Each structure stands twice: as structure tokens, then as C-alpha cells.
Amino acid sequence: MYHDVVDAGAEDTSGFPGRDAALYKIGPELFAEHLDAIATFASFVPSVSDPPDPPGPVFTFDDGGVSAMRAAELLDERGLAGYFLVTTNYIGTRGFVTERNIRDLARRGHTIGSHSCSHPLRMGRCSWTQLTEEWTCSRARLGGILGTEIRVASIPGGDLTPQVAEAAARAGITTLFTSEPTRERRHAFGLTLVGRYTIQKWTDRATAGALAAGDWLPCARQVVIWNAKKVSKRLGGARYLQIRRMLLGHDAEVRWGDQS
């Protein structure tokens, strides 16, 4: 799971601004090293299918930042393709892909999917009405841009609950990427749930390659971190967003979809 591919010091030029989002943004040179390491460490060729077909690793990019075009160039150079999951309320705004960008990515063989409309940080706490709108409207917006059915999505904040999955299925999504660090696929409500390993700005090439190869230690580390985050969200309850904002901060222009 990647987000933005940007130069150091220019993190706010693509995707959501702020210190929190910057944790998931890596430089283009490091991204290229990741791709080469994955090809070296993993004994298979990455590929794209719907739903993603193992054993090849799948490259996903959340949020819809304009650096998707830079990431796509590096993938194209290696004959690879990715999934670009777009937060549709931000299409065409500063730092995010335009409709033309989205059509260009699809024309070049990359898969376009939804990352909701408004990017709720705790999507599992949203009402059924909002969940339905987040998936239905984002899918319709992207489908209108591309003239095709959108069947793939990823969950903002990785906040998977049965309601989130059911709403996605009812909206027409068939493959839903989660943030759970697992290679096992699950099925619910007619959906295929696909886990992912998270890439952050300090993830080195060896770790990226080891994750793609399924090495035990780096995969286990992500499981421990993921479970700790789930506990903190549960204990934080309604104050989770306030605590998060206080610790990490974000640009005043960002209004997450679950903020009143």
C-alpha cells in the first residue's frame, strides 16, 4: 500500500497535506529502488487483475494525489501496472489528479478505483446513509469519467467493519482493499477482501522486497503495529480524532469525511 511519490520537502504538493499524510509519502528514487528490489526478492512477476490474482504482488496507491502520474511512469518503465484508488471529492483540486489524469492512467493499463468520496478517518463509525453515499457516489463519479463500471475500492484509514463492507458490496464493489497486513483473502457480502502491507517514508528497499516475498519477520512486525493501532482507536473512542489531530496535526484545508 503506497500513497504519494514525491521529492523530499515537497510532501504537501500531492495528496493530503500535513505531518500525518507525509508519513506515507516516499521519494521517486526510493520508489524505484522498491520496484527493483521486489523484482529481485520476489520469485514472480507483479501483475494486475480483477480481483488481484496471486501470487504476484499488487501495487496500490491510496488517496488520488497527483503524484500518481509520477508513480505510473516508474511502473510503466518496468512493464508494471498499479491500482490507483481515488478520493473523488478532491478530483481536480490542488494536489490531486484531474479527470484527464484519471483517463490517462486507465488508458495506460492501470486500474482506477474508489477511495470513498470524502475520506472518513473512522469510516466504521459513519452512518449507513453516509456509507452508502461514500461508495455509491464515488463509484458513479469515476464511472462517469471513464465510461466503465468501477468495481474496486480501498477503505480510508483501513477502518473495516461489516457495515463498511456490506455498503461497498451493495454499491457494486467486488474487490475491497483493506489495510490489514495479511496475504489471506476473505469473502463477505459477495466481496473479495484483500489485505495490504503498508509502505512508509522510512521503508527501505530490502524491507519492501521482503514484504513482497512474504518473509516472516517484516510481515509479523506490521501485524503487531496494526493490532496496536486498532486497540488505540477502540480505546480512544470519540476522542480518537481529537487526539490524532493534536499529536500529528494536518493542514487547515483538510476536512475529513467524519468530521462535523
C-alpha positions, -999 to 999 in steps of 0.1 A, spaced: 0 0 0 16 32 -13 3 67 -12 23 95 -29 56 95 -47 72 130 -41 105 146 -36 117 152 0 104 186 12 75 186 -13 52 163 5 23 188 5 23 191 -33 5 158 -38 -24 142 -19 -35 153 16 -11 178 33 2 176 68 26 156 90 3 126 92 -1 121 55 37 128 50 45 96 69 33 76 39 50 96 11 82 84 -4 107 98 -29 108 87 -65 143 73 -62 133 52 -32 102 40 -50 123 29 -80 145 10 -56 115 -7 -41 103 -18 -75 137 -32 -84 141 -49 -50 107 -65 -53 117 -79 -87 148 -93 -71 135 -107 -39 102 -120 -52 103 -150 -74 73 -139 -95 63 -111 -118 39 -85 -104 6 -83 -123 -28 -67 -122 -61 -85 -124 -96 -81 -110 -97 -94 -84 -59 -93 -79 -46 -127 -88 -19 -142 -66 10 -150 -65 22 -117 -79 24 -86 -57 -1 -59 -63 8 -22 -61 -19 1 -48 -19 39 -43 -44 55 -20 -59 90 -19 -56 101 -55 -27 125 -52 -13 140 -85 19 121 -79 1 91 -93 14 102 -127 50 100 -115 44 66 -99 28 54 -130 58 64 -151 81 44 -129 57 14 -132 54 18 -169 92 17 -174 92 -17 -158 61 -31 -176 41 -30 -144 7 -16 -135 -9 -4 -104 -43 3 -87 -49 40 -81 -77 45 -56 -91 80 -57 -109 102 -32 -134 116 -56 -144 149 -38 -108 161 -43 -106 153 -81 -92 184 -98 -83 203 -66 -48 213 -57 -25 183 -53 -49 158 -67 -55 141 -100 -77 156 -126 -103 138 -147 -78 139 -176 -51 123 -154 -76 95 -145 -84 88 -181 -47 88 -189 -39 63 -162 -66 39 -173 -55 42 -210 -20 32 -199 -33 0 -183 -36 10 -147 -68 2 -127 -88 30 -112 -109 25 -81 -126 43 -53 -112 56 -20 -146 70 -10 -158 105 -16 -147 124 14 -121 101 31 -136 95 66 -108 86 90 -131 63 110 -153 51 83 -167 23 105 -184 50 127 -202 66 98 -240 61 94 -254 37 70 -266 66 48 -232 81 46 -215 48 39 -239 42 10 -232 76 -4 -195 74 0 -193 42 -21 -222 48 -45 -213 84 -54 -176 79 -57 -181 48 -79 -206 68 -101 -181 98 -104 -153 76 -116 -175 55 -138 -187 87 -155 -151 98 -161 -140 65 -176 -173 53 -191 -169 19 -174 -180 2 -142 -158 7 -112 -156 -25 -91 -125 -19 -70 -121 2 -39 -100 7 -8 -110 17 27 -99 51 40 -80 47 73 -83 9 70 -114 11 92 -131 -21 81 -164 -31 98 -192 -54 85 -212 -23 77 -184 -7 56 -180 -40 36 -218 -45 31 -223 -9 19 -195 -13 -6 -209 -46 -19 -244 -31 -22 -229 -2 -41 -214 -26 -67 -178 -30 -54 -165 -65 -58 -129 -61 -46 -122 -42 -15 -86 -34 -3 -82 -32 34 -52 -21 55 -48 -53 73 -13 -68 69 -22 -103 56 -18 -124 25 -50 -142 31 -81 -133 12 -115 -132 28 -150 -131 13 -180 -113 27 -212 -99 13 -200 -110 -22 -168 -90 -18 -132 -102 -20 -113 -85 8 -76 -81 0 -51 -72 27 -21 -50 21 13 -42 37 19 -5 43 48 14 29 60 44 49 87 70 41 114 51 60 106 17 44 139 7 28 143 -14 -4 152 -46 15 120 -44 36 98 -37 5 113 -67 -12 109 -89 19 73 -79 23 65 -88 -13 83 -121 -9 62 -128 23 92 -130 46 80 -138 81 97 -111 102 87 -79 84 52 -92 79 49 -100 116 61 -66 125 33 -50 105 7 -73 122 19 -61 157 17 -24 147 -17 -28 130 -32 -45 161 -18 -18 183 -34 9 162 -67 -9 163 -66 -10 201 -58 27 203 -87 36 181 -110 14 201 -99 29 234 -98 64 221 -135 62 210 -149 95 200 -118 114 212 -96 95 187 -98 122 160 -90 150 185 -60 131 199 -48 124 164 -51 160 154 -33 172 185 -4 148 180 1 149 143 -17 179 130 -29 185 95 -34 214 71 -65 235 77 -77 228 42 -82 191 50 -117 182 62 -121 145 67 -154 130 59 -162 121 95 -156 155 110 -186 176 118 
